[in-house]
Amino acid sequence: MALMKWEPFEGLTALRREMDRLFEDFSHGSGLARLWERAAEPAVEISDTAEAVVVKAQVPGVKKDDLQLTITEHALTVKGEMKEEAKQEDKNYHRQEFRYGAFVRTIPLPVPVQAEKATAQLKDGVLEVTMPKSAPAKVQPIPIQAS
């Protein structure tokens, strides 16, 4: 198990950055759009084992064909679209809380992974991406040549 440095104010710093960005966007007229975008992002869980990093994302109602994954050594990006059902004219809605539209979420990975060996599975509205960890860099002495 690797030790991670504890940053007690990391969450507050990220919150402050998001609040600053939100207020800045409001002053430029796109604050509500950004707020809506963030609300539509899927919730994620990130875990790892000795061999792999596993990311689970909640994407209820999204079909496999409406999802796109891209992986680098250090990040996973999930793009998708929640499509709205055709509205029926004879229905009288009293409340509509479902969110529809495109979303993009880039998830930083805790360790480097082998992107080319990743696998993904969509089951019951949960996308699970398993990415094998990269081999740790070995410390190798470098001989110094005299000139």
GIHUMO-V231477 format. One record per run of one state. SS is the DSSP state (h for helix, s for strand, l for the rest). FROM is the first residue (numbers start at 1). TO is the last residue. If there is no record, write none. Layout:
ss=SS from=FROM to=TO
ss=SS from=FROM to=TO
This chain:
ss=l from=1 to=9
ss=h from=10 to=28
ss=l from=29 to=30
ss=h from=31 to=40
ss=l from=41 to=43
ss=s from=44 to=48
ss=l from=49 to=51
ss=s from=52 to=58
ss=l from=59 to=63
ss=h from=64 to=66
ss=s from=67 to=71
ss=l from=72 to=74
ss=s from=75 to=82
ss=l from=83 to=100
ss=s from=101 to=108
ss=l from=109 to=112
ss=s from=113 to=113
ss=l from=114 to=114
ss=h from=115 to=117
ss=l from=118 to=118
ss=s from=119 to=123
ss=l from=124 to=125
ss=s from=126 to=133
ss=l from=134 to=147
